[in-house]
């Protein structure tokens, strides 16, 4: 799991060549806190297919604002620096995997 900041965001998302999913979250967000363990568990099942990362919107709100994120948790799948899909809100494990699989099918 990669914790993104301004420098690593550009490296992994904007210039990255591997598909990546970024969880935009904040410490005060209850659904974000509930999603954390689910996101972590699911990440292990996609090793080699999809990179999992997190970005704290409290610290890097400008990135979230640039992406027009209006609510969190919001997970965005990127490929070659371009947004492929968004997964909004808390998801249980099976629902999250289903959404991720749909996003990966678009790549």
N, C-alpha and C positions, 0 to 999 in steps of 0.2 A: 504494500500500500504506500503510495507516494503522497506526502503532504506538500501541496503546491504553494508557492509564493510567486511574486512577480517574475523573478528570474526563471524558476523552474517551470512556470506555466508556459512561457514562450518556448522553452526547450522541449517539453513533453507534448504540449497541445498544438501550438501554432506551427512549430517546425517538425514535430514528431511524425514518424512514418508508420508507427504502429497504432491501430485503433485504441482509443482511450475513453474511459467513462470517468467523468468528474462529478463527485458529489459536492454540491454547494450547500453548506450548512452553517449553523451558528450555535454557540453554547447555550443560548437562552431558548432555543427551539426544541420543544418536547418531542415532536415527531422526528426531528433530526437525530436526537439522542436515541430514540427507539430504533431508528433505521441503522445506526452505526454497527451493531453486532450482526445484523442481517447482511448488510453490505460487505462486511469483513468475511463472513462465512461464504457468501456467494462468490467472492473474489477468488477463492481457492479453486473453484470449479472451472474458472475461465483462464487459468494460467496458460500462457503461450498463445492465447487467442485475443485477449483484451487486457489492457493495463487498467488497473483501478487506482484512482486518485481522489483526494479530498481537497477542498479549498474553503477556508474559513472566511465567510462573507463579512464578519466583523472586522477582520484585519485587512481584507482585500476587496472591499465593497466596490471599488472602481471597476474591477474585472466583472463582477456580477452585474453592475450597472451597464457596462458596455455590451453585455450579452442579453440585456433586457429581462433579467430574472426578476420576477415580481413576487414570488413566493418560494419558500424553502420548506422541506428539502426539495431540491431540484437536481436531477442527475442529467447530464448532457453527454451523449456519445459523440465523439469527434473522430474523423478519419482524414488524414492529411491536412489537418488544420481547419477542416470544415465541419460544421454541425451536421450530424446525421439524424439525430432524434433526441427528444426530451422525455424524461420520465419524471412526472411531478407528483409529489406527496409520498407519504409512507406506503411501503408495499411489504407484504409478507414475502417470505422466501420464494415460494412458487410463482407468485405474481411478478416479482422482480425478475426472476429468470426468464419468464415468458416475455416480458417487455424488452429485456436485453437481447434475447434471441430474435425478436422482431427487428430491433435496431441493427443487429449484425447482418440480418438477411438483406438489408438495404445497401450494404457495402459491397 
